[in-house]
Amino acid sequence: MEAQRPETLYLDHEISDSQLRLLFACCAPALAPKGQLILTLKQVSGLKTQEIAHSLGMRAAAVEKALQRSKGVLQRQKQGLQVPFAETARPRLEVVQLVLYLMYSEGYSASSGADQIKKELCLEAMRLSRALLDIPALACAGSEALFALMLLHTARFGARSSSAGAITELEFQDRSLWDRDLIHLGIVYLNRAAAKATPNRYLLEAAIAAQHCLAPTFTATNWSLIRGLYQRLEAVHPSPFVRLNGCIALLYAQGPQAALASLEELATHTYLKHNHLLQLGLAKSWQLLGDTEKARVHYQQALAATAIAAEKEFISRKILELERIKA
C-alpha cells in the first residue's frame, strides 16, 4: 500500500494523480528493475499473472515468484511504498514508461479474453502518459514519443474490427474510419520528441506507426522505410518480436521469398516457435508463394497458439479462404 504523505505536499508541479503516484511508488529502488516492473503491472495496471508473463516473455510461475520476492523485500523494509517528489523521481522514470508501454500493449493486442482490444486499458495508459507530461520535472522526449505512439495506434481503433467484432487486417481496413485528429496530434508529439532526442525504442516505434497512418493505401505504404526503421529498432532494442515485425515488413517490401528464411529461423526461438503471429507470417508467406498446403499447416498452428476468441475466428476465416482456393 502507498504510505501516507501530507496532501499539502502534492503541489501542481508534483505527482498529483493518484494512479501515477502509486505507479512511481511501486518502482521502489530497493527492488530489482524487473521486480519493479512486475509489481507495478500487477498493482497499478491490474494485469493478470499470465498477461504479465506474456508481456515480458516469461513463464507465469517465474512472474509469480518474482512478485512474491518483491513483496517480501517491501515487507522487510516495514516502510510501505513511498511516493517520491517529482524532482527525485526521475531515476524511476524509465520503468514507469515501460509499465505504461506494456499496459497499452496488452490493451492494444490482448493476450487473454474474448476481444482483441481492451480499450479501457489503452485509454488508462494514455491518460497516465499524458499526466506524466504535465509534470515539468519529469516531462521528456521519451515520454512524448511514448504518448505519440499511443495516439497513432489508437487512431486506427475504429477500423481494426467490424461492427460484429471480427478482426479486420490492416490491408483491408477502411482508412476513412481512422481518426485524423489523433493522427495529427500523434505526429505533433512525434516531431517534438524527434527534435530533442536520439532514436530510442518509443521514438522508432512511433515513427513506424506514423508511416502506416500517413500511407493513403496499403499498397502505397513505404515498406522499405518501415523495414529500415525496424532494423534501427532492433539495434537499440534487440527482441525476437522486433525481428518478427521486421520480417513482415520485409515480406511486403521484397516479397515472401526474401522473408521466409528469416521467419523460419525465428521458428526455432524458444518463445516464438509457438507464437501465433509468427505462424501467421509463415502462413502468409507460403500462401503468397502458392503453397496452400504449407500455408494451411501454419494457419492451423496459429489457431492452436492463441486463446483470443476474435483471433481464433479470424484465423478460421483464413483457413476457409484457403479451402475455397483449393476447390
N, C-alpha and C positions, 0 to 999 in steps of 0.2 A: 504494500500500500504506500501511497505517496505520503511522505512526512509532512506534518502541518507547518506552514510558514505564514507569518502575518500577511494578510491580504494587502496591507499598505505597501508591501514590497513589490507588488505586481503593478508597476507603473506602465505608462503607454509604451515605453521603449523596452520593457521586459517581456518575458514569455507569459502572456495573459491567457491564451487559450488553454482550457483545462486538459484536453486530449494531447495537445502539443507539450504541455508541461509533463504529463505522465510519460510521454514518449522520450523526452530528454532524461527524465529521472531513471527510466529503465536502462538507459545506456550508461550505467554506473561504471566508473573507471576501475572498480575492484573486480569487474567481470572481464573475461576474455572477450575480444570483439565478436566472435561467433556466439558466445553466451549472451552478450548484449542483444544481438540480432534476434536470436530465438526467443528470449524473454519478451522483447518488445513486440514481436509479431504475434505472440500468444496473448499478452496482457493488453496491448493497445489495439492491435488490428483485429483481434478475436479470431485469428486463423486456427483451424484445427491442426493437430499434430501432423496428420498426413499431408495437409496442404503446405505446411512449413517444410516438410521433408521434400515435397515436390519442388518447391521454390528454390531450395538450397541444394538439390541433388543428393540428399542424404536418405538414409533409412529411417523409418518412423521411430524405431527403437533407439537409434542414436540421438534423435531430436529429443525424445522424452528423457533420456539420460542426461543430456546437456542442460535441459530445462531444470531438472531436479538439482543438478550440480550448482547452477546459478542461484536458485532459491536457497540452497544450503549456505552459499557464501554470504548472501544478504542476511540470512537469519543469524549467522555467527557474528556479523558486524553489530547487530542489535541497534541499528540506527534508522532502519527503514530506507526508503528511496528518497533521495534529496534532489529537489529541483534546483539546477544551477541558475545563477544570474546570467543574463544574456552575454555579458562581457566574458564570462568564464566558460560558456557552453560550447564554444567553437570546436574544441577537441572532440566533442561528441557528434558534430555535425555530419561527418562522413557516414556514420552508422545510421543516423536519423534519415539522411537522404536515401540510403539503401533500403531501409524499412519502408519508406513511402513508395519507393520504386517497386518493391516486391508486393506490397499491399495492392498497388494499382494493377500490377501484372496478374495477380491472382483474380482480380475482378475482371480484367480485360479478356483473359483466357482461363476460365475456371478449371481447376483440376478435380472438382467433385460437384455433385448436384446435377440437376436436370438441364440447366441452361448454360450456354457458352459464356455469357456475360453476366457478371454481378454488378449492376450499375451502381447500387448504393455504395459498394466498397470502392469503386473507382471514384465516385464523387466525393467520398470522405477523404480519400488520399489526395485528391485535387484541392479540397478545402484546406487541408493541413499544409500542403505545399505552398498554397497562396498565402496562408497565415505566416509561414516561415519567411516569406519575402517581405513581410511588413515589419520585421524586427531588424532595425538598422545594423545592429552588431552582428547579425547572422546572415543577412542578405548577401548573396554571392552569385557569380556566374554559373556555378554548378547547379544551384537551386533554380536559377532562371531556365537553364537548359532542361532540367527535370520537369518543370512546370510546362515548358513548351512541348515536350514530348507527350505529356498527358493531354494537353489541349488538342494536339494534332491527331492523336489516336481517338479521342472522344468525338471529334468532329465527324468520324465515319460511323458512329454507332447506328444511326438511323438506317443505314444500308446494309449492315452486316447480317441481318436476318429478315425473313419475310414476316408478314403480319401473323402468320401461324407459328413463328418461332424457328423456322427452318433456316439453317446456315446458308448464306449466300457468299460464294467465293469472290475475292477481290476482282477477278476478271469479269464477273457478271454483275457487279454492284451498280445500282443506279446512282451515278455521281451527282445527280441533281439533288439527291437526298443528303449529301454531305453538308455539314454546317459551315458555310463560308466565313461567317463571323469568327467562329472558333479557329478556323484555319488561319485567318488574318492575324488574330491575336497570338496564335502559336508562332507564326513567322516573326512577329514583333519581338517576342521573348527570345526566340532562337537567335535573331540578329543581335540583340543586346548581349546575350551570352557569348556569341562568337567574337564580338568586338573586344571582350575582356579576357578571354581565357584561351589557352592552348586546347586542342581537341581532347576531350575526355569521353568517358562512356556515354553520359547522358547527352552531350552535345552531338556526338556522332549518331546516336540512335534517333535523336530529334531531326537531324539532317536527313536521315534515311526516310523517316516518316514524312518530312516535308516534300521529298521527291515524289512520293506516292500521292500526296494530297494535291500537288501542283500539276500533275500529269492530267491532261484533258481526257485521255482514254488509257485503257490498259496497255494497248499496243504502242502508245506514244511514250510510255514510261521509259526513262533513261536507265535501263537495267545495267548497262556497263558502269555508269557512275555509281549506282547502288552497290554493285559488286565491289568496286574500289573502296567505297565507304565501309563495307563490311570487312575488307582486308585491313583497313586502318583501325577499325574497332577491335579486331582480333589482336592487333599489335599492342593495344593499350589494355585490353580486357580479354585475355585468352579464355575461350569457353567452347565446348563442343556445340552448344546451341548457336553461338555466333557463327561458327563454321558451317553449321547446318543451314542457317539462313543465307549465308554467303553462297552455298551450293545451289540453293533455289534461285538466287539472283543470277548465278552463272548459267543455270538451265535456260532462263529466259533471255539472257544476253547472247549466249553462244550455242544453245541447243542442248538437248538431253544427253547426247554422247559425251559432250565436254564435262557434264556434271556427274555422270553416272559413276565413274571411278572413285570420285571423292565421296559420293553418297555411300557407296558400298564399303569404303574404308571406314566411314563413321559407323556402319552397322556392326563393326567389331568392338565399338566402345561399350564398356560395361553398362553404363547408364542409358545410352541412347539406343542400344540394339532392340529394346522393347518399346521405344517411344513411337507413338502413333504418327507424329509429324514426320519423322524420318521415313517411316513406311509409306506415308502418303507421297513424299518426294520421290521415292523409288518407284512407286506405282505410276505416278505421273510420267516419269522418265520413260519407263517401259511402254506405257500407253502411247506416248508420242513417237516412240521408235517402232510402233506397230505390233509389239509382242503382247497381245491381250491376255495370254495365259499367265505370263510372269507378272503383269500388272494386277491381275485378279488375285494372285497369291499374296502380293504385298498389301492390297486393299483388305484382304481377309485378316492379315496380321495387324493392320492398323485398327480394324474393327475390334479385335480381341484386346488391343492395348489401351483403349480408352473406356472410361466409366461414365462419360458425359452423354446423356441421352441424345442431345441435339447433335453431337458429333457422330454417334452411332447411326442416327438417321441419315446424316449427310453421307457417310461412308457407304451405307447400304444403297443409297441412290447411285453412287458411283459404280458399285458392283452391278446394279441393274442396267446401267448405261452400257457397261461392257458386254453384258449378256445380249443386249439388243444389237450391238455392233457385230457380235459373232453370228447372230441369227440372220 
